[in-house]
Amino acid sequence: RGNVRNLSQVVGRLRNADVLALDVAGPLEARSEGTVSMKPLLAVLSEMRTAARSEVRVKLSTPDMVGLQMRLALLPAIATTPARRRQKKLLSKPVAVLCRNAIRKNWKKVAKQGRHLDRLTEEERHELRKKLKELRYTIECCASLYRTKQVSRFLVRLQKLQELFGYLNDVAMARNLTQVKAATEAAGPELDRAIGYV
């Protein structure tokens, strides 16, 4: 567990750097032409992404991670007998039942967290966004069992919700740009203006 948690933190830093560069600052480059140069900020973010990728590569090559990868690859072969029985029982159910149960389970998770939408923290909103994505993938996987028109309408609405939560996540991520400034030696008025523009 500790290895997975540590890896997720390292990969999280890479994801954050990618979001800042590709989803927050990058799209503003064309819009800011003539007013603010985003090049200093994009250069700093590019360095951050390169450093984060290197950190992930190093982490994945440690003996602990290699061992974890091997255990995960062997998991089906070393699964306990009770786990195999549960899997066999689950797979003996009709696909429609499995899909209905999976959709219901994911829907309940989304609905439960969505009840208190106005009180969610940034991290909780991000978690809700991930649960919406799981729900969408489940529905897409099971779509052939339901009427196309209804599924399509629901997926369009779900996609809009995901986009809204994605935007809110990007706004929250933009606040991290002040930390970017503190972590770089490339500080200067152009970088300040680009961060302020974002």
C-alpha atoms as a printed R data frame, in Angstrom:
    type eleno elety resid chain resno       x       y       z
1   ATOM     1    CA   ARG     A     1   0.000   0.000   0.000
2   ATOM     2    CA   GLY     A     2   2.757   2.417   0.888
3   ATOM     3    CA   ASN     A     3   4.420   1.838  -2.482
4   ATOM     4    CA   VAL     A     4   1.193   2.542  -4.355
5   ATOM     5    CA   ARG     A     5   0.485   5.667  -2.280
6   ATOM     6    CA   ASN     A     6   4.014   6.944  -2.852
7   ATOM     7    CA   LEU     A     7   3.775   6.252  -6.579
8   ATOM     8    CA   SER     A     8   0.418   8.036  -6.777
9   ATOM     9    CA   GLN     A     9   1.976  11.135  -5.182
10  ATOM    10    CA   VAL     A    10   4.817  11.138  -7.719
11  ATOM    11    CA   VAL     A    11   2.422  10.578 -10.635
12  ATOM    12    CA   GLY     A    12   0.104  13.238  -9.145
13  ATOM    13    CA   ARG     A    13   2.874  15.839  -9.431
14  ATOM    14    CA   LEU     A    14   3.281  14.922 -13.104
15  ATOM    15    CA   ARG     A    15  -0.474  15.142 -13.664
16  ATOM    16    CA   ASN     A    16  -0.568  18.564 -11.991
17  ATOM    17    CA   ALA     A    17   2.280  19.846 -14.151
18  ATOM    18    CA   ASP     A    18   0.554  18.504 -17.280
19  ATOM    19    CA   VAL     A    19  -2.760  20.134 -16.325
20  ATOM    20    CA   LEU     A    20  -1.113  23.493 -15.653
21  ATOM    21    CA   ALA     A    21   0.772  23.398 -18.961
22  ATOM    22    CA   LEU     A    22  -1.772  21.791 -21.286
23  ATOM    23    CA   ASP     A    23  -5.175  22.694 -19.844
24  ATOM    24    CA   VAL     A    24  -4.598  25.981 -18.025
25  ATOM    25    CA   ALA     A    25  -1.703  28.002 -19.480
26  ATOM    26    CA   GLY     A    26  -1.451  26.413 -22.933
27  ATOM    27    CA   PRO     A    27  -4.929  27.358 -24.204
28  ATOM    28    CA   LEU     A    28  -4.392  30.953 -23.059
29  ATOM    29    CA   GLU     A    29  -1.327  31.410 -25.258
30  ATOM    30    CA   ALA     A    30  -3.365  32.155 -28.392
31  ATOM    31    CA   ARG     A    31  -5.837  34.366 -26.510
32  ATOM    32    CA   SER     A    32  -3.143  36.444 -24.860
33  ATOM    33    CA   GLU     A    33  -1.258  37.259 -28.076
34  ATOM    34    CA   GLY     A    34  -0.252  40.878 -28.172
35  ATOM    35    CA   THR     A    35  -1.102  41.522 -24.521
36  ATOM    36    CA   VAL     A    36   0.854  39.051 -22.410
37  ATOM    37    CA   SER     A    37   3.538  36.590 -23.409
38  ATOM    38    CA   MET     A    38   2.879  33.134 -22.014
39  ATOM    39    CA   LYS     A    39   6.288  31.872 -23.192
40  ATOM    40    CA   PRO     A    40   8.095  32.373 -19.853
41  ATOM    41    CA   LEU     A    41   5.373  30.504 -17.968
42  ATOM    42    CA   LEU     A    42   5.165  27.725 -20.558
43  ATOM    43    CA   ALA     A    43   8.966  27.339 -20.425
44  ATOM    44    CA   VAL     A    44   8.906  26.975 -16.634
45  ATOM    45    CA   LEU     A    45   5.992  24.512 -16.853
46  ATOM    46    CA   SER     A    46   7.848  22.533 -19.527
47  ATOM    47    CA   GLU     A    47  10.824  22.204 -17.175
48  ATOM    48    CA   MET     A    48   8.480  21.084 -14.389
49  ATOM    49    CA   ARG     A    49   6.907  18.450 -16.634
50  ATOM    50    CA   THR     A    50  10.323  17.130 -17.692
51  ATOM    51    CA   ALA     A    51  11.466  16.914 -14.061
52  ATOM    52    CA   ALA     A    52   8.219  15.212 -13.011
53  ATOM    53    CA   ARG     A    53   8.506  12.645 -15.838
54  ATOM    54    CA   SER     A    54  12.065  11.859 -14.768
55  ATOM    55    CA   GLU     A    55  10.881  11.437 -11.181
56  ATOM    56    CA   VAL     A    56   8.186   8.981 -12.314
57  ATOM    57    CA   ARG     A    57  10.692   6.994 -14.399
58  ATOM    58    CA   VAL     A    58  13.107   6.779 -11.478
59  ATOM    59    CA   LYS     A    59  10.328   5.731  -9.112
60  ATOM    60    CA   LEU     A    60   9.070   3.025 -11.494
61  ATOM    61    CA   SER     A    61  12.561   1.534 -11.764
62  ATOM    62    CA   THR     A    62  13.137   1.118  -8.008
63  ATOM    63    CA   PRO     A    63  13.198  -2.446  -6.669
64  ATOM    64    CA   ASP     A    64  10.003  -1.803  -4.672
65  ATOM    65    CA   MET     A    65   8.107  -0.758  -7.809
66  ATOM    66    CA   VAL     A    66   9.481  -3.604  -9.911
67  ATOM    67    CA   GLY     A    67   8.305  -5.992  -7.181
68  ATOM    68    CA   LEU     A    68   4.897  -4.330  -7.112
69  ATOM    69    CA   GLN     A    69   4.583  -4.612 -10.895
70  ATOM    70    CA   MET     A    70   5.450  -8.318 -10.719
71  ATOM    71    CA   ARG     A    71   2.909  -8.943  -7.931
72  ATOM    72    CA   LEU     A    72   0.213  -7.146  -9.930
73  ATOM    73    CA   ALA     A    73   1.036  -9.152 -13.061
74  ATOM    74    CA   LEU     A    74   0.856 -12.411 -11.104
75  ATOM    75    CA   LEU     A    75  -2.300 -11.489  -9.195
76  ATOM    76    CA   PRO     A    76  -4.688 -13.605 -11.305
77  ATOM    77    CA   ALA     A    77  -2.466 -16.645 -10.865
78  ATOM    78    CA   ILE     A    78  -2.056 -16.254  -7.098
79  ATOM    79    CA   ALA     A    79  -5.638 -15.286  -6.309
80  ATOM    80    CA   THR     A    80  -7.016 -17.288  -3.425
81  ATOM    81    CA   THR     A    81  -9.620 -19.997  -3.980
82  ATOM    82    CA   PRO     A    82 -12.447 -18.002  -2.286
83  ATOM    83    CA   ALA     A    83 -11.664 -15.058  -4.575
84  ATOM    84    CA   ARG     A    84 -11.841 -17.359  -7.599
85  ATOM    85    CA   ARG     A    85 -15.192 -18.723  -6.426
86  ATOM    86    CA   ARG     A    86 -16.596 -15.202  -6.044
87  ATOM    87    CA   GLN     A    87 -15.326 -14.305  -9.508
88  ATOM    88    CA   LYS     A    88 -16.859 -17.428 -11.040
89  ATOM    89    CA   LYS     A    89 -20.188 -16.724  -9.312
90  ATOM    90    CA   LEU     A    90 -20.116 -13.127 -10.521
91  ATOM    91    CA   LEU     A    91 -19.320 -14.128 -14.109
92  ATOM    92    CA   SER     A    92 -22.173 -16.649 -14.153
93  ATOM    93    CA   LYS     A    93 -24.741 -13.808 -13.905
94  ATOM    94    CA   PRO     A    94 -26.368 -12.396 -17.059
95  ATOM    95    CA   VAL     A    95 -24.614  -9.344 -18.513
96  ATOM    96    CA   ALA     A    96 -27.766  -7.238 -18.096
97  ATOM    97    CA   VAL     A    97 -27.743  -7.910 -14.358
98  ATOM    98    CA   LEU     A    98 -24.031  -7.119 -14.074
99  ATOM    99    CA   CYS     A    99 -24.495  -3.868 -15.993
100 ATOM   100    CA   ARG     A   100 -27.545  -2.802 -14.016
101 ATOM   101    CA   ASN     A   101 -25.714  -3.460 -10.738
102 ATOM   102    CA   ALA     A   102 -22.574  -1.649 -11.899
103 ATOM   103    CA   ILE     A   103 -24.537   1.400 -13.101
104 ATOM   104    CA   ARG     A   104 -26.575   1.484  -9.892
105 ATOM   105    CA   LYS     A   105 -23.431   1.239  -7.758
106 ATOM   106    CA   ASN     A   106 -21.684   4.068  -9.622
107 ATOM   107    CA   TRP     A   107 -24.849   6.200  -9.642
108 ATOM   108    CA   LYS     A   108 -25.203   5.844  -5.862
109 ATOM   109    CA   LYS     A   109 -21.625   7.045  -5.358
110 ATOM   110    CA   VAL     A   110 -22.223  10.109  -7.536
111 ATOM   111    CA   ALA     A   111 -25.611  10.891  -5.986
112 ATOM   112    CA   LYS     A   112 -24.321  10.570  -2.434
113 ATOM   113    CA   GLN     A   113 -21.467  12.990  -2.979
114 ATOM   114    CA   GLY     A   114 -23.602  15.273  -5.162
115 ATOM   115    CA   ARG     A   115 -26.139  15.878  -2.389
116 ATOM   116    CA   HIS     A   116 -23.690  18.214  -0.671
117 ATOM   117    CA   LEU     A   117 -22.300  19.848  -3.788
118 ATOM   118    CA   ASP     A   118 -22.220  23.327  -2.273
119 ATOM   119    CA   ARG     A   119 -20.046  22.107   0.621
120 ATOM   120    CA   LEU     A   120 -17.490  20.062  -1.309
121 ATOM   121    CA   THR     A   121 -13.821  20.956  -1.050
122 ATOM   122    CA   GLU     A   122 -11.691  21.186  -4.187
123 ATOM   123    CA   GLU     A   123 -10.378  17.671  -3.564
124 ATOM   124    CA   GLU     A   124 -13.898  16.313  -3.031
125 ATOM   125    CA   ARG     A   125 -15.055  17.966  -6.277
126 ATOM   126    CA   HIS     A   126 -12.126  16.311  -8.028
127 ATOM   127    CA   GLU     A   127 -13.171  12.959  -6.548
128 ATOM   128    CA   LEU     A   128 -16.737  13.550  -7.731
129 ATOM   129    CA   ARG     A   129 -15.412  14.276 -11.213
130 ATOM   130    CA   LYS     A   130 -13.598  10.922 -11.192
131 ATOM   131    CA   LYS     A   131 -16.786   9.174 -10.037
132 ATOM   132    CA   LEU     A   132 -18.698  10.836 -12.892
133 ATOM   133    CA   LYS     A   133 -16.067   9.503 -15.280
134 ATOM   134    CA   GLU     A   134 -16.456   5.979 -13.851
135 ATOM   135    CA   LEU     A   135 -20.221   6.253 -14.263
136 ATOM   136    CA   ARG     A   136 -19.822   7.383 -17.872
137 ATOM   137    CA   TYR     A   137 -17.439   4.535 -18.709
138 ATOM   138    CA   THR     A   138 -19.801   2.021 -17.125
139 ATOM   139    CA   ILE     A   139 -22.759   3.368 -19.095
140 ATOM   140    CA   GLU     A   140 -20.754   3.419 -22.332
141 ATOM   141    CA   CYS     A   141 -19.685  -0.181 -21.733
142 ATOM   142    CA   CYS     A   142 -23.299  -1.277 -21.167
143 ATOM   143    CA   ALA     A   143 -24.935   1.049 -23.706
144 ATOM   144    CA   SER     A   144 -25.863  -1.691 -26.178
145 ATOM   145    CA   LEU     A   145 -28.304  -3.110 -23.607
146 ATOM   146    CA   TYR     A   146 -30.406   0.055 -23.519
147 ATOM   147    CA   ARG     A   147 -32.219   2.334 -25.952
148 ATOM   148    CA   THR     A   148 -29.688   4.356 -27.922
149 ATOM   149    CA   LYS     A   149 -31.566   7.654 -27.766
150 ATOM   150    CA   GLN     A   150 -31.909   7.590 -23.974
151 ATOM   151    CA   VAL     A   151 -28.306   6.582 -23.440
152 ATOM   152    CA   SER     A   152 -27.081   9.280 -25.820
153 ATOM   153    CA   ARG     A   153 -29.064  12.036 -24.081
154 ATOM   154    CA   PHE     A   154 -27.842  10.925 -20.681
155 ATOM   155    CA   LEU     A   155 -24.214  10.719 -21.845
156 ATOM   156    CA   VAL     A   156 -24.393  14.229 -23.326
157 ATOM   157    CA   ARG     A   157 -25.584  15.596 -19.973
158 ATOM   158    CA   LEU     A   158 -22.983  13.587 -18.113
159 ATOM   159    CA   GLN     A   159 -20.261  14.903 -20.436
160 ATOM   160    CA   LYS     A   160 -21.350  18.492 -19.731
161 ATOM   161    CA   LEU     A   161 -21.136  17.820 -15.993
162 ATOM   162    CA   GLN     A   162 -17.658  16.373 -16.414
163 ATOM   163    CA   GLU     A   163 -16.578  19.419 -18.411
164 ATOM   164    CA   LEU     A   164 -17.907  21.736 -15.710
165 ATOM   165    CA   PHE     A   165 -16.049  19.846 -12.989
166 ATOM   166    CA   GLY     A   166 -12.962  19.781 -15.223
167 ATOM   167    CA   TYR     A   167 -13.125  23.567 -15.541
168 ATOM   168    CA   LEU     A   168 -13.488  23.944 -11.760
169 ATOM   169    CA   ASN     A   169 -10.488  21.664 -11.305
170 ATOM   170    CA   ASP     A   170  -8.462  23.739 -13.778
171 ATOM   171    CA   VAL     A   171  -9.364  26.926 -11.885
172 ATOM   172    CA   ALA     A   172  -8.234  25.313  -8.640
173 ATOM   173    CA   MET     A   173  -5.063  24.145 -10.370
174 ATOM   174    CA   ALA     A   174  -4.327  27.689 -11.598
175 ATOM   175    CA   ARG     A   175  -3.873  28.747  -7.970
176 ATOM   176    CA   ASN     A   176  -0.768  26.560  -7.916
177 ATOM   177    CA   LEU     A   177   0.953  28.935 -10.305
178 ATOM   178    CA   THR     A   178   2.112  31.061  -7.373
179 ATOM   179    CA   GLN     A   179   4.006  27.977  -6.136
180 ATOM   180    CA   VAL     A   180   5.499  27.615  -9.613
181 ATOM   181    CA   LYS     A   181   6.883  31.126  -9.337
182 ATOM   182    CA   ALA     A   182   8.385  30.402  -5.925
183 ATOM   183    CA   ALA     A   183  10.016  27.186  -7.176
184 ATOM   184    CA   THR     A   184  11.786  28.705 -10.163
185 ATOM   185    CA   GLU     A   185  14.759  30.959 -10.595
186 ATOM   186    CA   ALA     A   186  13.288  32.323 -13.815
187 ATOM   187    CA   ALA     A   187  11.221  34.877 -11.904
188 ATOM   188    CA   GLY     A   188  10.775  38.196 -13.577
189 ATOM   189    CA   PRO     A   189   8.126  40.659 -14.697
190 ATOM   190    CA   GLU     A   190   7.166  38.634 -17.801
191 ATOM   191    CA   LEU     A   191   6.580  35.496 -15.729
192 ATOM   192    CA   ASP     A   192   4.618  37.557 -13.191
193 ATOM   193    CA   ARG     A   193   2.403  38.991 -15.937
194 ATOM   194    CA   ALA     A   194   1.749  35.536 -17.430
195 ATOM   195    CA   ILE     A   195   0.815  34.099 -14.014
196 ATOM   196    CA   GLY     A   196  -1.398  37.130 -13.332
197 ATOM   197    CA   TYR     A   197  -3.092  36.705 -16.706
198 ATOM   198    CA   VAL     A   198  -3.952  33.105 -15.940
